[in-house]
Amino acid sequence: MLAAMNGHVAAVKLLLDRGSDINSQIDTNKNTALTLACFQGRSEVVQQLVDRRANIEHRAKSGLTPLMECASGGYTDVARVLLDKGADVNAAPVPSSRDTALTIAADKGHAKFVQLLLERGAFVDARNKKGATSLWLACHNGHLEVCQLLLQAKADPNAEDNRRIGCLVAAFRRGHVKVVKCLVRLCTQFPADSDCLRHVQTVTDKELKRRCSTAMDIIISAKERQAAEAAKHAFSLLQQLESEKVQEERKAEALARKRERKKQKKQSKSGKAQPDEPQRPSPSPPPPEPEPVATPAPAPAPTGAKAAAAPTSKATPAAPTSKATAAAPPAPSAPSPAAQKQQQQPPQAPTATQPPAQTKQRAGGRK
């Protein structure tokens, strides 16, 4: 194990040829020759050990795999050897800290190591026990190149840790101006201006306070620019909707005109097929019926002595008429509506004031 940790390739080969156990562990920390060689970045020794079928997923007492051990030191050559031999780039995180190989490398700022892990399919948004992603750790520590690699790999720029602190706020509080400039182009969630100002006022270090003030100005200008772009986008969207509405109305009008032309064309064809008929005069409306005239009630006939004293009129002789007029019977005149109504009414019973017919005859005889 000491030979492997110190990079003595010949000694390691000799010991293995003599039958040494390649997976033997230290009793205290459970380290093997492979984990020690990865921790020290001994790529040649690692190559020799994995060729002899050393356990590439062994976990020491710390819970780190050989890939995680070399991620801490950023040994890209060692990681490439392990990955070529089948090491799991997304192995289960460390039980105590929930860290992965990518979070360890991003936290340390090993850009080449991070790039290698991303190329091999590492999960970019894995979180450790504190809820921090690889991008959050890189922003917190000001590793600009690592941040750019993770953002290119579609890492979430708005990710927050368990304290609800985002990547942008983490970089702002540490005064990482370049990282803040990189994030504001992709972030959609910005801190409040009052929170930024309050943090700047609490900083005592002059250099850090200056950098935090610069980062705050960048954040405020980015918020204003984003608001202006959002308003512009909304205005363009409204214009687009209005133009689409106008186009739909024009299409509807054109379709209506087309239907009207088809209808007129069809009517003209039907008119040519049938001969023109003379126009008949429209029937005149019937004359209004005259209002019925109320007939006065007949006067009561005189009774007793009054009836006897009443003079009787003599019958006047009819005037002689000519033969022509006597021969031609007069044309019956149409009865008036009042007469028709009177004819339709049933005869009334004689009242007490009207004497019967015999009384009238007796009165006439006496006279």
Secondary structure, 3 states (H helix, E strand, C coil): CHHHHHCCHHHHHHHHHCCCCCCCCCCCCCCCHHHHHHHHCCHHHHHHHHHCCCCCCCCCCCCCCHHHHHHHHCCHHHHHHHHHCCCCCCCCCCCCCCCCHHHHHHHHCCHHHHHHHHHCCCCCCCCCCCCCCHHHHHHHHCCHHHHHHHHHCCCCCCCECCCCCEHHHHHHHCCCHHHHHHHHCCCCCCCCHHHHHHHHHHCCCHHHHHHHHHHHHHHHHHHHHHHHHHHHHHHHHHHHHHHHHHHHHHHHHHHHHHHHHHHHHHHHHHHHHCCCCCCCCCCCCCCCCCCCCCCCCCCCCCCCHHHHHCCCCCCCCCCCCCHHHHHCCCCCCCCCHHHHHHHHCCCCCCCCCCCCHHHHHHHHHHC
